[in-house]
Amino acid sequence: MKFMDEYRDGETVHRLSREISQLADQNRTYRIMEICGGHTHSIFRFGLSQILPGNIELIHGPGCPVCVLPMGRMDEGLAMAERDGLIFTAFGDMMRVPGTTGTPLDAKARGADIRMVYSPLDALETARRNLDRPVLFFAIGFETTAPSTAVTLMKAKELGVTNFFVFCNHVLVNPAIRALLESDDMRLDAFIGPGHVSTVIGCKPYEFIAEEFQRPLVVSGFEPVDILQSIVMILRQMNAGVAKIENQYGRAVSWDGNTAARKALDRVFETRSTFMWRGLGGIPNSAYAIREEFAEFDAEKQIGVRGRSFPDPALAQCGEVLKGVKKPVECSLFGTVCKPENPVGALMVSSEGACAAQYRYSDATTVLRK
């Protein structure tokens, strides 16, 4: 399959592995964080860490939007879901995310009308077919999925739909990266930049990472060759003593991103003054809120939330894993109490969560042969 098979070619993978070994200085260690959960999934699936030198450590960052959502936001959504007559819609990976009162599927078992959708436009269509009932869409994701929510709200306004509401939980990648770089307990040498987010925002917004913090970032695709080639590009920068933003994923990402998508985001959303992230706490300007022009669709204004904050389970060390301070296997619940079929923390729910990926592929060796 074009653009897949050639990026999984075993000979190319092992050639890149040898090049990485030659570039890596044996007298130092390298801590490289991949931001996107899709990269984390591929790293575990293809056993890429096993073919890297031992002094290169891949740190799994907060790149899974389901994983970074604090339990309190899930509880607010479920509180709205259980109001009489309301139809709650969300993506499939949200259905098993636990709040303090259970998951959306648990709420469904208690009688709430919970429906899985594949896009916010599906939720809008549900509203148009049920004009006598309020329909809530639980919007979540980084800049990757936010444009589809923005376009849906523009469509709802154009059609004059009055029973459609959005609970906005879209978060932004760069404020989280800044928070990590400013954290006292983090030491990161470079970043593998998120591919999907970058198709929307481009590469330019990452320039502060190189300019202010002198760290390289290479925007990467998701196949094994992509990720290894990005590590090669990072090591070449570090060996040359420079820090730049580079784009390995040129077949999908442009420097300036998707202009139409960014215009839709700017029209519909503004940034919140602060937003709580699981494991990272409150981060300024790190999430979208719905602008006043579209306030009639804002669930927080029209349906209302309690504004309470609930702590995540004390024993589930999701925050430490999200920050890269701990590996998934270092959490005392990993693989025992917390498993994909019975997740305690969100990182075990989503397929992009570091815990779910490591659990699923824990016995994997590299599947890429010469």
Beta strands, then each sheet from edge to edge (+ up, - down):
strand 1: 30-34
strand 2: 56-60
strand 3: 87-90
strand 4: 113-116
strand 5: 135-141
strand 6: 164-170
strand 7: 190-193
strand 8: 217-219
strand 9: 245-247
strand 10: 269-271
strand 11: 274-277
strand 12: 281-284
strand 13: 288-290
sheet 1: 2+ 1+ 7+ 8+ 9+
sheet 2: 4+ 3+ 5+ 6+
sheet 3: 10+ 13-
sheet 4: 11+ 12-
end
